[in-house]
Amino acid sequence: MPKSVVALSEHASRIVNVVKAKGGLKDKSEAIELIIEEYEQHVLDPSLRPDFVEEVRRIQRGKFRKVRDLGEILGEK
């Protein structure tokens, strides 16, 4: 697992400590990971979420038909 040295402001450090205590976590690393997971679920682009990828795969397994042009679908022929 990669290790990083992170400089936090006093306020950010207190927030991480609150998350650590509230979650019953062993250290600040676990608290930061929890914060990152929450951020991913609530803020990041949905295309990066695993549930979105699964939904796309489910749709891809559906039934499709090949068409040569849009007129076939619209009934113009």
Secondary structure as UniProt FT lines:
FT   HELIX           10..23
FT   HELIX           28..42
FT   HELIX           46..48
FT   HELIX           50..60
FT   HELIX           70..74
//
